[in-house]
Amino acid sequence: MSEQTLCDLAADRWLSIETTIGTEGSMGGTILMDEEYHDVCRVTLEQSVSPPFILSVEIYGAFMHVIFAADRASAMQKYRAVRDALSDFVDHYEDSVDFEHWCDEFVHRF
């Protein structure tokens, strides 16, 4: 991971996992972006042959989802939207939230 100041960490809790960039990802593509949020969840973007772009989404120990994109612009749009959805979930999660329902909605959205 890159070195960041405490101010940087407070402003953006998504941390790049730079040691994985350029390596083979779990879906067999080359990792372009790999980020983790609050040690709770992770999103990884891989470039592959078919499909051209793959996003792997994980809430550690609870949820895993794979999303495909046909081009870089679509992949980046989905990557940003997934990050927003995950960080919103982590930041606002309460025990009263139906986790299964949230997962179903996430899968249908992405």
Residue pairs with C-beta under 8 A, 6 or more apart in sequence:
1 15
1 16
1 17
1 18
1 19
2 15
2 16
2 18
4 15
9 15
13 37
13 38
13 87
14 35
14 36
14 37
14 83
14 87
15 35
15 36
15 37
16 33
16 34
16 35
17 34
17 35
17 36
17 42
18 34
20 31
20 34
20 44
21 31
21 32
21 33
21 34
22 30
22 31
23 30
23 31
24 30
24 31
25 31
25 34
25 44
25 46
25 54
25 56
26 44
26 56
27 46
27 48
27 54
27 56
27 66
28 46
28 48
29 46
29 47
29 48
29 49
29 53
29 54
30 46
30 47
30 48
31 44
31 45
31 46
32 45
32 46
32 47
33 43
33 44
33 45
33 79
34 42
34 43
34 44
34 45
35 42
35 43
35 44
35 83
36 42
37 83
37 86
37 87
37 90
38 90
39 60
40 59
40 60
40 90
41 57
41 58
41 59
41 60
41 86
41 89
41 90
42 56
42 57
42 58
42 60
43 55
43 56
43 57
43 58
43 79
43 82
43 83
43 86
44 55
44 56
45 53
45 54
45 55
45 75
45 79
46 53
46 54
46 55
46 56
47 53
48 54
51 68
51 69
51 70
52 69
52 70
52 71
52 72
52 75
53 68
53 69
53 70
53 71
53 72
53 74
53 75
54 66
54 67
54 68
54 69
55 66
55 67
55 68
55 69
55 75
55 78
55 79
55 82
55 110
56 64
56 65
56 66
57 63
57 64
57 65
57 66
57 67
57 82
57 86
57 106
57 110
58 64
58 65
59 86
59 89
62 99
63 103
63 106
65 103
65 106
65 107
65 110
67 78
67 82
67 110
69 75
69 78
78 110
81 110
82 110
85 106
85 109
85 110
89 102
89 106
